[in-house]
Amino acid sequence: MVWDTDGTRRRLRDAALVEFAAHGFEGTTVASIASRSGVNKERLYSYFGDKKALWDLVLATELERLATGVELTGVDLDDIGEFAGATYDYHASHPELGRLLQWEGLQPGPPAHAEVRTTHYREKVARFADAQRHGLIDSEIDPAYLVFALIALAAWWQTVPQLAEMITGAGPHEEQARAARRHFVVEAARRIASQPGS
């Protein structure tokens, strides 16, 4: 019998995503990942080494998917509002990413793949700074702060859905509320980044 190595790895990674998002690194066990995936613990160890290596892989994979799903285009970012809107859409469709990042923030030690991730975000900051030099967005705003603010504006709705519901009175799965939230994110991003007087 030929063993489906890729399929087994994927099942373990998918199970780890669910477990880590729900319980964090400390609250997740190798046994719970193995049980959810239907794959024995020994295969997890042989494929990934240990729980920490699997945690790092899961987080890196989800962040790569985000980077691929939400790309900056053009020096003017084509439309900074739509960049924020696409970020909102991604987090709305993948709420586990926000949970993973929250769990990571609670852990001691450096973030997973910090150097690669820092480079990725610094590239975004450089693109925003370039747009400022071309007079396309407000040059008075620190571009690093702007990148962080837009990501927070787009992602926080899914990261703390209970708070969003308490404040707005609408649940995260109501289509009308979701559309209204996205519209707000897009317009707020445009206003935050627009040149004064424009």
GILINKA-V792013 format. One record per residue. N is the residue number from 1. RES is the residue in three letters. PHI is phi in degrees with one decimal (999 if undefined). OMEGA is omega as a letter, one per 30 degrees, with the letter a starting at -180 (999 if undefined). D_LAST is the distance of its C-alpha to the last C-alpha in whole Angstrom. Layout:
# GILINKA-V792013
n=N res=RES phi=PHI omega=OMEGA d_last=D_LAST
n=N res=RES phi=PHI omega=OMEGA d_last=D_LAST
This chain:
# GILINKA-V792013
n=1 res=MET phi=999 omega=l d_last=67
n=2 res=VAL phi=-87.7 omega=a d_last=64
n=3 res=TRP phi=-85.0 omega=l d_last=61
n=4 res=ASP phi=-81.7 omega=a d_last=58
n=5 res=THR phi=-62.4 omega=a d_last=56
n=6 res=ASP phi=-62.9 omega=l d_last=53
n=7 res=GLY phi=-64.2 omega=l d_last=53
n=8 res=THR phi=-66.6 omega=l d_last=54
n=9 res=ARG phi=-59.1 omega=a d_last=52
n=10 res=ARG phi=-64.2 omega=l d_last=49
n=11 res=ARG phi=-62.1 omega=l d_last=51
n=12 res=LEU phi=-65.8 omega=a d_last=51
n=13 res=ARG phi=-65.3 omega=l d_last=47
n=14 res=ASP phi=-64.5 omega=l d_last=46
n=15 res=ALA phi=-65.8 omega=l d_last=49
n=16 res=ALA phi=-64.0 omega=l d_last=48
n=17 res=LEU phi=-57.7 omega=a d_last=44
n=18 res=VAL phi=-63.9 omega=a d_last=45
n=19 res=GLU phi=-66.9 omega=a d_last=47
n=20 res=PHE phi=-64.6 omega=l d_last=45
n=21 res=ALA phi=-64.8 omega=a d_last=42
n=22 res=ALA phi=-79.3 omega=a d_last=44
n=23 res=HIS phi=-123.7 omega=a d_last=46
n=24 res=GLY phi=75.6 omega=a d_last=45
n=25 res=PHE phi=-65.0 omega=a d_last=47
n=26 res=GLU phi=-66.7 omega=a d_last=49
n=27 res=GLY phi=-84.1 omega=a d_last=50
n=28 res=THR phi=-99.5 omega=l d_last=50
n=29 res=THR phi=-111.9 omega=l d_last=54
n=30 res=VAL phi=-60.6 omega=l d_last=55
n=31 res=ALA phi=-63.3 omega=a d_last=57
n=32 res=SER phi=-68.2 omega=l d_last=55
n=33 res=ILE phi=-66.0 omega=l d_last=53
n=34 res=ALA phi=-61.3 omega=a d_last=56
n=35 res=SER phi=-62.1 omega=a d_last=57
n=36 res=ARG phi=-64.3 omega=a d_last=54
n=37 res=SER phi=-81.9 omega=a d_last=54
n=38 res=GLY phi=76.0 omega=a d_last=57
n=39 res=VAL phi=-119.4 omega=a d_last=58
n=40 res=ASN phi=-72.5 omega=a d_last=60
n=41 res=LYS phi=-60.1 omega=a d_last=59
n=42 res=GLU phi=-61.6 omega=l d_last=61
n=43 res=ARG phi=-67.7 omega=l d_last=59
n=44 res=LEU phi=-59.0 omega=l d_last=56
n=45 res=TYR phi=-63.4 omega=a d_last=57
n=46 res=SER phi=-71.1 omega=a d_last=58
n=47 res=TYR phi=-83.7 omega=a d_last=55
n=48 res=PHE phi=-118.2 omega=l d_last=53
n=49 res=GLY phi=94.3 omega=l d_last=55
n=50 res=ASP phi=-159.0 omega=a d_last=54
n=51 res=LYS phi=-63.0 omega=a d_last=51
n=52 res=LYS phi=-63.2 omega=l d_last=49
n=53 res=ALA phi=-63.5 omega=l d_last=49
n=54 res=LEU phi=-69.7 omega=l d_last=48
n=55 res=TRP phi=-57.5 omega=a d_last=45
n=56 res=ASP phi=-60.1 omega=a d_last=44
n=57 res=LEU phi=-65.1 omega=a d_last=44
n=58 res=VAL phi=-60.4 omega=a d_last=43
n=59 res=LEU phi=-64.6 omega=l d_last=40
n=60 res=ALA phi=-62.1 omega=l d_last=39
n=61 res=THR phi=-63.4 omega=a d_last=39
n=62 res=GLU phi=-66.4 omega=l d_last=37
n=63 res=LEU phi=-71.3 omega=l d_last=34
n=64 res=GLU phi=-65.1 omega=l d_last=35
n=65 res=ARG phi=-63.8 omega=l d_last=35
n=66 res=LEU phi=-63.0 omega=a d_last=31
n=67 res=ALA phi=-61.7 omega=l d_last=30
n=68 res=THR phi=-72.4 omega=a d_last=31
n=69 res=GLY phi=-76.2 omega=a d_last=30
n=70 res=VAL phi=-130.6 omega=a d_last=26
n=71 res=GLU phi=-105.2 omega=l d_last=26
n=72 res=LEU phi=-80.8 omega=l d_last=22
n=73 res=THR phi=-128.7 omega=l d_last=22
n=74 res=GLY phi=73.3 omega=a d_last=20
n=75 res=VAL phi=-64.8 omega=l d_last=19
n=76 res=ASP phi=-91.1 omega=a d_last=15
n=77 res=LEU phi=61.3 omega=a d_last=17
n=78 res=ASP phi=55.8 omega=l d_last=17
n=79 res=ASP phi=-157.2 omega=a d_last=15
n=80 res=ILE phi=-63.4 omega=l d_last=15
n=81 res=GLY phi=-65.5 omega=a d_last=15
n=82 res=GLU phi=-71.5 omega=l d_last=18
n=83 res=PHE phi=-60.7 omega=l d_last=20
n=84 res=ALA phi=-65.1 omega=l d_last=19
n=85 res=GLY phi=-64.1 omega=l d_last=21
n=86 res=ALA phi=-66.0 omega=l d_last=24
n=87 res=THR phi=-64.9 omega=l d_last=24
n=88 res=TYR phi=-59.0 omega=a d_last=25
n=89 res=ASP phi=-58.6 omega=a d_last=27
n=90 res=TYR phi=-63.4 omega=a d_last=29
n=91 res=HIS phi=-66.8 omega=l d_last=30
n=92 res=ALA phi=-65.7 omega=a d_last=31
n=93 res=SER phi=-85.2 omega=a d_last=33
n=94 res=HIS phi=-133.5 omega=a d_last=35
n=95 res=PRO phi=-63.2 omega=l d_last=35
n=96 res=GLU phi=-64.2 omega=a d_last=38
n=97 res=LEU phi=-63.5 omega=l d_last=35
n=98 res=GLY phi=-60.1 omega=l d_last=34
n=99 res=ARG phi=-66.4 omega=l d_last=37
n=100 res=LEU phi=-59.4 omega=a d_last=38
n=101 res=LEU phi=-66.3 omega=l d_last=36
n=102 res=GLN phi=-64.9 omega=l d_last=37
n=103 res=TRP phi=-61.3 omega=l d_last=40
n=104 res=GLU phi=-61.3 omega=l d_last=40
n=105 res=GLY phi=-64.4 omega=l d_last=38
n=106 res=LEU phi=-86.6 omega=a d_last=41
n=107 res=GLN phi=-86.8 omega=l d_last=43
n=108 res=PRO phi=-74.3 omega=l d_last=45
n=109 res=GLY phi=90.9 omega=a d_last=44
n=110 res=PRO phi=-71.7 omega=l d_last=42
n=111 res=PRO phi=-66.1 omega=l d_last=39
n=112 res=ALA phi=-64.8 omega=l d_last=41
n=113 res=HIS phi=49.9 omega=a d_last=40
n=114 res=ALA phi=-57.3 omega=a d_last=38
n=115 res=GLU phi=-65.6 omega=l d_last=37
n=116 res=VAL phi=-64.9 omega=a d_last=36
n=117 res=ARG phi=-66.1 omega=l d_last=34
n=118 res=THR phi=-61.9 omega=l d_last=32
n=119 res=THR phi=-59.5 omega=l d_last=32
n=120 res=HIS phi=-58.8 omega=a d_last=30
n=121 res=TYR phi=-71.5 omega=l d_last=28
n=122 res=ARG phi=-65.2 omega=l d_last=27
n=123 res=GLU phi=-64.4 omega=l d_last=27
n=124 res=LYS phi=-62.5 omega=l d_last=24
n=125 res=VAL phi=-60.2 omega=l d_last=22
n=126 res=ALA phi=-62.9 omega=l d_last=23
n=127 res=ARG phi=-65.8 omega=l d_last=21
n=128 res=PHE phi=-65.8 omega=l d_last=18
n=129 res=ALA phi=-62.7 omega=l d_last=19
n=130 res=ASP phi=-65.2 omega=l d_last=19
n=131 res=ALA phi=-62.6 omega=l d_last=15
n=132 res=GLN phi=-64.9 omega=l d_last=14
n=133 res=ARG phi=-62.3 omega=l d_last=16
n=134 res=HIS phi=-88.1 omega=l d_last=15
n=135 res=GLY phi=72.7 omega=a d_last=11
n=136 res=LEU phi=-90.8 omega=l d_last=10
n=137 res=ILE phi=-135.7 omega=a d_last=10
n=138 res=ASP phi=-53.7 omega=a d_last=10
n=139 res=SER phi=-82.6 omega=a d_last=13
n=140 res=GLU phi=-86.0 omega=a d_last=14
n=141 res=ILE phi=-92.0 omega=l d_last=15
n=142 res=ASP phi=-61.0 omega=a d_last=19
n=143 res=PRO phi=-62.0 omega=l d_last=19
n=144 res=ALA phi=-66.9 omega=l d_last=22
n=145 res=TYR phi=-65.2 omega=a d_last=21
n=146 res=LEU phi=-65.9 omega=l d_last=18
n=147 res=VAL phi=-58.3 omega=a d_last=21
n=148 res=PHE phi=-62.1 omega=a d_last=23
n=149 res=ALA phi=-62.5 omega=a d_last=20
n=150 res=LEU phi=-68.0 omega=l d_last=19
n=151 res=ILE phi=-65.0 omega=l d_last=23
n=152 res=ALA phi=-63.5 omega=l d_last=24
n=153 res=LEU phi=-57.9 omega=a d_last=22
n=154 res=ALA phi=-80.8 omega=a d_last=23
n=155 res=ALA phi=-91.7 omega=a d_last=27
n=156 res=TRP phi=-65.4 omega=l d_last=28
n=157 res=TRP phi=-58.5 omega=a d_last=28
n=158 res=GLN phi=-88.2 omega=a d_last=31
n=159 res=THR phi=-71.4 omega=l d_last=32
n=160 res=VAL phi=-127.5 omega=a d_last=33
n=161 res=PRO phi=-61.4 omega=l d_last=33
n=162 res=GLN phi=-65.6 omega=l d_last=36
n=163 res=LEU phi=-67.9 omega=l d_last=33
n=164 res=ALA phi=-59.5 omega=a d_last=30
n=165 res=GLU phi=-69.8 omega=l d_last=33
n=166 res=MET phi=-63.1 omega=a d_last=34
n=167 res=ILE phi=-78.4 omega=a d_last=31
n=168 res=THR phi=-95.4 omega=a d_last=30
n=169 res=GLY phi=82.8 omega=a d_last=33
n=170 res=ALA phi=-122.9 omega=l d_last=33
n=171 res=GLY phi=-79.6 omega=a d_last=35
n=172 res=PRO phi=-69.3 omega=a d_last=33
n=173 res=HIS phi=-101.4 omega=l d_last=35
n=174 res=GLU phi=-80.6 omega=a d_last=34
n=175 res=GLU phi=-58.9 omega=a d_last=32
n=176 res=GLN phi=-64.1 omega=l d_last=30
n=177 res=ALA phi=-66.6 omega=l d_last=29
n=178 res=ARG phi=-62.7 omega=l d_last=28
n=179 res=ALA phi=-65.0 omega=l d_last=26
n=180 res=ALA phi=-65.7 omega=l d_last=24
n=181 res=ARG phi=-65.3 omega=l d_last=24
n=182 res=ARG phi=-61.8 omega=l d_last=23
n=183 res=HIS phi=-59.0 omega=l d_last=20
n=184 res=PHE phi=-61.6 omega=a d_last=19
n=185 res=VAL phi=-59.1 omega=a d_last=19
n=186 res=VAL phi=-61.5 omega=a d_last=17
n=187 res=GLU phi=-68.2 omega=l d_last=14
n=188 res=ALA phi=-64.3 omega=l d_last=14
n=189 res=ALA phi=-60.7 omega=l d_last=14
n=190 res=ARG phi=-61.4 omega=a d_last=11
n=191 res=ARG phi=-70.2 omega=l d_last=9
n=192 res=ILE phi=-60.2 omega=a d_last=12
n=193 res=ALA phi=-91.9 omega=a d_last=10
n=194 res=SER phi=-70.5 omega=l d_last=7
n=195 res=GLN phi=-65.0 omega=l d_last=6
n=196 res=PRO phi=-55.2 omega=l d_last=6
n=197 res=GLY phi=83.4 omega=a d_last=4
n=198 res=SER phi=-85.7 omega=999 d_last=0
